[in-house]
Amino acid sequence: MKSNFALSLSFEGLSLLHRVYDGWHLVGQVALDDADLTSALDRLRVMAKTLEPSGILTKILIPNDQIKYLTLD
């Protein structure tokens, strides 16, 4: 099953992307220092439900510098 949304995390904030026929479309962004972070995130959720009323399947995009890579013998 393919996700229809992606939540991209960064130190600056969160970006919500929606899968479209030729890639991804930016739905909206929320800064982590937003005065009302809860409401801002709720607005993103409402926009997502408007785009996909049948359900939201989301993958999380973690910044590459936040992933620890190891090589094991």
C-alpha positions as MATLAB code, in Angstrom:
seq = 'MKSNFALSLSFEGLSLLHRVYDGWHLVGQVALDDADLTSALDRLRVMAKTLEPSGILTKILIPNDQIKYLTLD';
ca = [
       0.000    0.000    0.000;
       1.417    3.385   -1.018;
       1.216    6.333    1.317;
      -0.703    9.315   -0.009;
       1.119   11.823    2.220;
       4.629   12.407    3.516;
       5.526   14.384    6.624;
       8.982   15.859    6.215;
      10.757   16.700    9.473;
      13.504   19.287    9.852;
      14.960   21.497   12.566;
      12.981   24.422   11.133;
       9.600   22.685   11.057;
       7.311   20.205    9.374;
       6.199   20.038    5.756;
       3.223   18.011    4.581;
       3.425   16.651    1.043;
       0.630   15.012   -0.959;
       1.322   12.336   -3.573;
       0.139   13.405   -7.043;
       0.419   11.685  -10.422;
       3.860   13.145  -11.213;
       5.450   13.339   -7.745;
       4.689   15.278   -4.581;
       2.793   18.525   -3.978;
       3.476   20.708   -0.931;
       0.281   21.023    1.118;
       1.695   23.272    3.823;
       4.455   23.963    6.318;
       4.546   24.607   10.054;
       7.460   26.185   11.903;
       8.489   24.510   15.147;
       8.481   27.882   16.889;
       4.888   28.636   15.804;
       3.062   30.374   18.680;
       0.135   27.944   18.331;
       1.792   24.774   17.052;
      -1.183   22.565   17.903;
      -3.605   24.633   15.809;
      -1.146   24.890   12.928;
      -0.726   21.107   12.849;
      -4.486   20.658   13.056;
      -4.895   22.892    9.996;
      -2.493   20.614    8.080;
      -4.546   17.590    9.156;
      -7.774   19.247    7.983;
      -6.177   20.071    4.609;
      -5.048   16.442    4.282;
      -8.550   15.130    5.062;
      -9.957   17.515    2.440;
      -7.550   16.157   -0.180;
      -8.086   12.495    0.786;
     -11.429   12.050    2.567;
     -11.118    8.254    2.325;
      -8.102    8.181    4.640;
      -4.616    9.452    5.324;
      -1.621    7.130    4.929;
       1.551    8.973    5.829;
       5.233    8.244    5.677;
       7.753   10.186    7.738;
      10.819   11.736    6.096;
      13.678   12.081    8.583;
      16.620   14.383    7.786;
      19.606   12.361    6.605;
      21.878   13.952    9.210;
      19.619   12.562   11.946;
      20.142    8.941   10.891;
      23.107    7.026   12.265;
      24.638    4.707    9.693;
      26.812    1.806   10.818;
      28.905   -0.718    8.937;
      29.094   -4.118   10.528;
      31.445   -6.948    9.596;
];
